[in-house]
């Protein structure tokens, strides 16, 4: 039902695995690279940062919304996340802009 990009799906799979009793192991896949579809642009990098932040927020809410006071904790963490995202975007702009 959700349109996942590969990195979003990977984040969710890894987060679910480490929070359960499942074991994670490495598997040699060979060389993997991104397709050259403009991902080296500032706009594409910004979109990837924003999408990653959204998926992490979604997973956090799913895990914590049953706890008392979750909205206040979310607000504080969201403010911290905004500061980190803003710093990341400045760095990306300097590298790609």
N, C-alpha and C positions, 0 to 999 in steps of 0.2 A: 504493500500500500504506500510505502514511502520511497521516494526517489533518492537512493543512496549513491554517493560517489564512492569509489573504491576506498579512499582513505577514511571516509566517515564510517563505512562498514567495518573496516579493519579496527578502528578505534573502539567501536561498540563490541565487536567480537572479543578483543583483548580485555576490555574492562569487564565484560561478563565472565570471561574465563578466570581472571585473577580474583574475582569476588566469589567464585564458586570453588568446589573441590576438584575442578578439572586441572589437569597438568598441561603446561605449555612447553612445547619443545621446538627446536629449530629444525627447519627442513631446507636443504640446499636446493634452490630453484635456478641457479645460474644467474646470468646478468639480466637485470630488469631495469628498464628506463621508461620515463614518461614519453609519450608521443609528443612530438613538437607541434603542439596545437596552440601556441601563443601563451603557454604557461609561464613564460619568462617575462611577461609584462607586469607592470605594477598593478593594473586592474585585476588580472587573473590571480596574482599573489594575494591581493587584498580580499578577493572573494573567497579564496581558500582559507585564509585566517578566519574570516567571519563565519564561514560554514562550519569549520572545526569548533569554534567557540559555541555556536548554536547547538551542535550535537552534544558537546560536553555539558552544557546547561541542561539539556533535555534528560540526559542520563542522570545527572545530579538530582534533578527534581523528582524523577521516577523513584530514586532510592531514598529520598529524604522527606517527601511531602507528607508522609504519615506521622512524622515526628513533630512534637510541639515546638513552636518557635521557628519552624523551618523558613518562613517567609523573611524574618529578620536576618537570619544567617545567609539566606540567598541574596538579600539586598547588599549586605556587606561584601560577600564574595563577588557579586556582580560589579560592584564599584572597583574592587581590586582587579578584576578581569578587564574592565574598561581601561584602566591605567596600563596594564600589561599589553593589551591589544594596541593601544595608542602608541606605545613605545615600539612595538613590533612593526607597526605601519611606518613609523619614521625611519627605522632601519631599512625596511624594504624599499622605501622611496629613495633613500640614499644609494642603495645597491642597484635598483632597477630603473629609477626615475631619471 
